[in-house]
Amino acid sequence: MPNPDLDQMILVFRRLALAAGDRIMEIYNAEDFEVRTKSDASPVTEADLAADALISAGLRAAFPRIPLVTEEQAATHGQSLSTFLIVDPLDGTKEFVKRRGDFTVNIAYVDNGVPLRGVVYAPARGRLFYTRADGASVEETGDFDPDIPGPVTPLHVAVPDNDALMVVASKSHRDPATDAYIARYRVRDLKSAGSSLKFCLVATGEADLYPRLGRTMEWDTAAGDAVLRGAGGAMVRFDDHTPFRYGKPGFENPFFIAHAPGVDLKPAG
């Protein structure tokens, strides 16, 4: 498989994420939209499917030799891969259905099990995060012209104070186990956020720690993980704090912790 042009890749990711975000917001702002239940009991809306069709077509046209994995196409889930594109066209569907705004478009490039490049776009929040071709992460501001990138702010994780940590946790998937784990830290502020925005809050320094003790899939995390890595952060397994890898069987994740370096991670037990 040839090495892709990373400058071109990020431009394509950005353009497709913005276009998908526009389509999602058209449906989000409509008086009503269809919601169905998938076989795993999770919701799916017409916005998920419309965004997926748009992004998948664009990626397959631009990168025909790189395998594609996307949440909404079950036929892509049986592959065994180490280098691939991975998409969650609408992460945070529950937030979308409840019209709470914390949903994102996620597109990532994984190479040899590591998410090297990614874009996270939160259209209802007007926030756009991505990794540049050099691997550094930025947040773009402005009008989000699909063809001309606007001004960017370089991202870097905060230097954490272990006596006063800023923690972010899931808005829709908090449980007693997560709360018990967070209680082991000295916490100055605890925020709730939906979707992959939690990774981006650690990347921007708005949070130091994001633990997830619950089921996630690689398409939920790859783009946010790429943005976090490009800002100097890390994502590790919850059980042993070893590095996180992608291309796992079934693309299912173990529990994990996303954090700024310097956080004194507590053991799982």
Salt bridges, closest charged atoms under 4 A:
GLU26 OE1 - ARG23 NH1 3.00
GLU34 OE2 - ARG36 NE 3.44
GLU71 OE2 - LYS38 NZ 3.04
GLU72 OE1 - LYS38 NZ 3.53
GLU95 OE2 - ARG100 NH2 2.73
ASP102 OD1 - ARG125 NE 2.81
ASP102 OD2 - LYS171 NZ 3.13
ASP134 OD2 - ARG132 NH2 3.23
GLU139 OE2 - ARG127 NE 2.86
GLU140 OE1 - ARG14 NE 2.85
ASP163 OD1 - ARG186 NH1 3.14
ASP179 OD1 - ARG174 NE 2.70
GLU206 OE2 - ARG127 NH2 3.07
GLU218 OE2 - LYS248 NZ 2.97
ASP225 OD1 - ARG229 NE 2.78
ASP239 OD2 - ARG237 NH2 2.83
ASP240 OD1 - ARG237 NE 3.80
GLU252 OE2 - ARG215 NE 3.13
ASP264 OD2 - LYS266 NZ 3.64
